[in-house]
Amino acid sequence: MGLKGLLGIDRIVGNNVLLTIDPASSIEYVLFGKGIGFAFKGLEHIDAEDPRIEKRYRLDDKDQVRQYHTLLEELDPAVIQISEQIIDDVQKRRGSPVDPKVYFALPSHIQFAVYRLRNGMDITNPFLYETKMCYPKDYDVATRAAEMISNRFDVVIPEDEIGFLTFHIHSASGAVSAGQLVRLTEVMHAIVERIESWRGHPISRDSGDYVRLITHLRYALERIVQHKVVDNPFVKEQWDQFPDELKLARQVAQMIHDGLGVEVPQDEIGYLMMHLYRLNRTIDMGVQS
């Protein structure tokens, strides 16, 4: 049964977000809709079935409610405003709604980043290269977002911070959270180092081999954390053909399990084994490109 009746407006978070409460159940809801915050300024209630509500997010437990209230108390209204402008840009470019959580995760991140920059604190991103390689379109959007933040708060946004903004831009799709993306990229970075150690020398970051490896790892890791099944009908036939690559693929699978807390399906291990074989063969032939 859907939510019905009037919801009390507890707070207008921004032009597009309302924090409300259902008087019948005392459950709090975050409502999202284009201009909904602006439209209800000065009002005390909103109909739960108002057509301007595009999405609603239910705050199910006391810790969650306390977390959101604390966040709202701490957020600078100017940060909320610039975050909404960035989110609007993301929605226009994607042509689809964003995950509601980005309305809180992004301003929280921006406020802390601005604080660090104003106080001369370094922002270091050891995964910047992988981030730019894996999410080039999101990185472009993050670059524009950085310009908006820089102009509004009179701070210089370093490239490392643009990399972190990229995680939030990508996570707006809702498939993987920004926190998960950080962990995915960290694991990816460690996997590349392990493969280079196995090879005995680095893989050129400008080579096609590196691009293909990073691309494979990105999509494989996202599939694995989302528990998406990929079919490899020949996996068992290949085990005995490439023992060295299989051994390394299983080591990588253990790294993924340890770093992300998820099991790697045998079919994924098989695909990684074949990718390692092709990478090995290409480099051995001296045609790294």
N, C-alpha and C positions, 0 to 999 in steps of 0.2 A: 504494500500500500504506500503510495507516494506521500510526500510531505504536503500538508494542506494548512490553510489558515494564515493568520498574520504572524510574522516574525518581528520581534523587537529589534530595532537597530541599536546595537551597542556602540559601534564606532565606524566612522568612515575612514578606511585605511588609505584610499586614494581615489582617483577619478573612476577607477574600474573595479574597486573591491570594497565590500561591506562585511563587517563582523556583526553577526546577528545571533539571537537566541530564541529558541522555541519555548514560549511560556508554558506550554503543556507538559513538556518533558525536561525542560532546563538544559537541553542539549544545544551547544553552540555550533553555528554553521558559518563558514566563510563563503560569501557569494561573489561570483565573478560575472561581469558583463560590461560591454562597451558603454562607458559613461554612467554606469549605474551609481557610482559613488557621488558623482556630481549631481545627478538627477534627484537624489534623496537627501541632499543637504537640508538640515533643519526639520526633517520628518522623523517620526518616532517608530514607524512600522513600515513593513513591506510585505505584500502578498507573496506567500511561498511559491505561488504559481505564476508570478509576474513574468511575462514573455521576455523581458530584458535580462533575466537571469540565464546566462549561458552555461555556467557550471556551478556546482555547489560542493563544498568540501566539509565533511562532518568531522568535528573534533570529538573523538570518542572517549578519551580518558582525561583525568584531571591533570596529569603531567603534560599532555599535549596542549590543553587549554592554557596552563600556566606558562608553557614555553612560548606560545603565540602572544599572550598578553605581555610577557617580559620583552619579547622582540619588538612589539609595537611601541612600548614605552621608550625603548632605546633608539628607535630609528628616527633619523632626521627627516622631516617632511620633504626637504629638497632631494634627499636620496631616494625616497619613494617616488617622487615625481620623475626624476631622471630614469629610474628603473622602469617605470611604466612606458616612457618614451622608447626605451631600448626594446622592451617586450613588444610594443606595437610594431616596431621595425621588424622584429623577428617574425611576427604573425603575418605581416604583409608579404614578406619575402617567401614564406613557406606556404601561404595560402590556407593555413589551418590553425585551429586554436592551440595554445600552449598548455602544458601541464600546470595546474593551479599552484603547485608547490613553488614554482619559479618566482611567483609574486612575493615570496618571503625569502627564499634562498638567495636570489640575486641582490636585493637591497642590503641584506645582511652582509653579503660578501663585499659589495661596493663600499659600504660604510667602513668596514674594517680596513680595506685596502687604502681608502683615502686617509684614514687615521695614521696608518703606517707610513705613507708617503709624506704626509705633513710633518711627521716626527722624525724624518730621516732614517727610517728603518728600511733595510734592504728587503727586496722581494726577489727570491731566487727560485727559478723553475727548472729543475734538472731534466724535465721531460718535454721541453719546448720543441725540440726538433721533431720528436714523434708526434706531438700534438698538431703541429703545422702540417705534417705529412698525412696524418689520418683524417683530419677535419678541416680541409682547406677552405670550404665555403663558410663554415662556422667561424673560422679564424678571421675571415674577411669581415663578417658581421661584428665580431668582437673588436676588430680594429676600429670600425666606425663607432662602436659603443665607447671605446677608450677615448676617442676624440670628443665625444659628447661629455664624458665625465671630466676630462681635462679642461674643457672650456667652462663647465659649470663650477668646478671647485678649484680652478687655478692650480692644478698639479700636473706634473709630467708623468704620464703612464708609461712605464718601461715595457719592453717587449715580453719580459717574463710574466708580467701581470696580464697582458693580453692573452697569453696562453691559458692562464687560470680563468679568465672571462670566457674563453672558448668552451671550457667544460660546462659552464652554466648555460651558454647559448645552445650547445648540443643537447644538454639534458632537458631543455624546454620541450623537446618532443615527447618526453615522458617514458621513453624506452629504458634509459639508464640514468640514474641520478648523477649529479656532479661529483659526489663523493665516490660513487662506484667508478666513474670515469678516471678519477685520480688514481684509484687502485689499479684499474685496468692498465693505464699507461705506465704505472710503476712496474707492474708485472711484465708488461711488454718490453720495457727497457732492460729489465733483468734477463729476460729470455734472449734478447739480442746479444747481450754480453756473454751469456752462456754459449750461444752458438758460435760467437767469435772465438771464444776460448777453445771450443771443440775444433774449430778450423785452424787455430794457431795464428790467426792474424785478423785485423779488422775488416769489415765489409765497407766499402766506400759509400758514404752517405749520398753521393751524387749518382750512384749506379742504379740501373734498372733492377738489379737483383735486390737491393735494399728496399726499393719502392714496393716490389712484389712481396717481399717478406713481411714488411710492415702492414701492407694491405691485407695479406692472409691472416696475420695475427690479430689485427683489429676486428675483422668480421668473425673470426673463430672465437675470440674472447667474448664478444657481445652475444653470440649464439649460446655459448656455454653458460654465461651468467643468467640468460633469459630462459635456459633449459629448452632451447629449440633443437629439435632432432634433425641431423643431417644424415642421409643414407649413403653408405659406402659399401655396395654389394660385394666388392672384391677385396675387402680388408683382410680377411683371413688368408686369402691366397697370396698376399703380399708380405706377410710376416717374415717368412724365411728368405725372401729375396734381398732384403736390405737390412741386415742385422745391426750395423753400426747406426744407421739412421733411426731404426726402431728403438734402439737403446736410448738415444738422445731424445726422441719424441716422448718416450715414457718419463724421462727425467723432467722434460718440460711440463708434462701433464702433472707431475708431482709438484712442480713449482706453482702451477696454476691452482692446484688444490690447496697448497699451503698459503698462498697469497690471497686467494679469493674465497676459500671455503666451499668450493664446488667440485664435484667429480667430473672428470673429463671423459666423455663417451669414447668407446673403442673406435668408432667410426672417425671421430675427430683426430684421434691419435694416428689413425691410418692416413688421413689426408695430410697431417703435419709431416709424417714420415716421408711421404712422396714429395712434398715440397722441399724438405731437407735434401733428399736425393737429387732433385733437379738443381737446387742451389749448389750443392757440392760438385755436381758434374759440370755445371756451367763455369764455376770458378776454376776447377781443375783443368778445363780446356783453355783457360786463359782468355775467356771472352766475357768477363764481367762487364756488363753494359747496362 
